[in-house]
Each structure stands twice: as C-alpha cells, then as structure tokens.
Amino acid sequence: MFGSSVHDLLVSKGYRLTEDAWQTDGRRTYLHDDNADRSFFREISRILRGVGWLPDNTVLRTFRNSGTGELIEIEPGGADTSGHFLHHLKSD
C-alpha cells in the first residue's frame, strides 16, 4: 500500500486525518476514537500485516513497510483521554 492507499485503508477503519504534513514534513497524523488496547492492537496489526506492514522488532507499536521504508506508529491516548493517534511517516 502506498501514499493515498494507506490513507484510504485507515479512513475505512475509522481513523480521521488530523494533520497532513506529508509534503512538508513527510508525516500524516490520524485519530481514532477507540482505545489502543490489546484487542484493538491485535486487529490493526492483522490488517496492516495483510497489506505488507510488519511489526518493528525494536520499537513498540510501530510497523515498517519494507517496500517503501515508511513507518506507522500507534500512540495510545493519555490517562484522561479516549482514543489514540496513528502517525504515518515517510522513509528517512
């Protein structure tokens, strides 16, 4: 999955784009209303692996696309918030 295809996949799974700095900073940030608990993370992991994203073995809640070098990082919300953020980052 590349560029807007990742966006389309995330939107179809309930994510909302909150910041699009793809052209200037190589980053898009999405928000999801569900907490990134264990069951949610298992499901999003399954979905991402199905389209070529692999969990990073050294960075928690991070996926890499070996074809593009892009990253996806999942950031759980804080104690007083619900939901979580997902950051889609261009390769270095």
C-alpha positions, 0 to 999 in steps of 0.5 A: 500500500502506498501514499493515498492507499494507506490513507484510504485503508485507515479512513475505512477503519475509522481513523480521521486525518488530523494533520497532513504534513506529508509534503512538508514534513513527510508525516500524516497524523490520524485519530481514532476514537477507540482505545489502543488496547490489546484487542484493538492492537491485535486487529490493526496489526492483522490488517496492516500485516495483510497489506505488507506492514510488519511489526518493528522488532525494536520499537513498540507499536510501530510497523515498517513497510519494507517496500517503501521504508515508511513507518506507522506508529500507534500512540495510545491516548493519555490517562484522561483521554479516549482514543489514540493517534496513528502517525504515518511517516515517510522513509528517512 
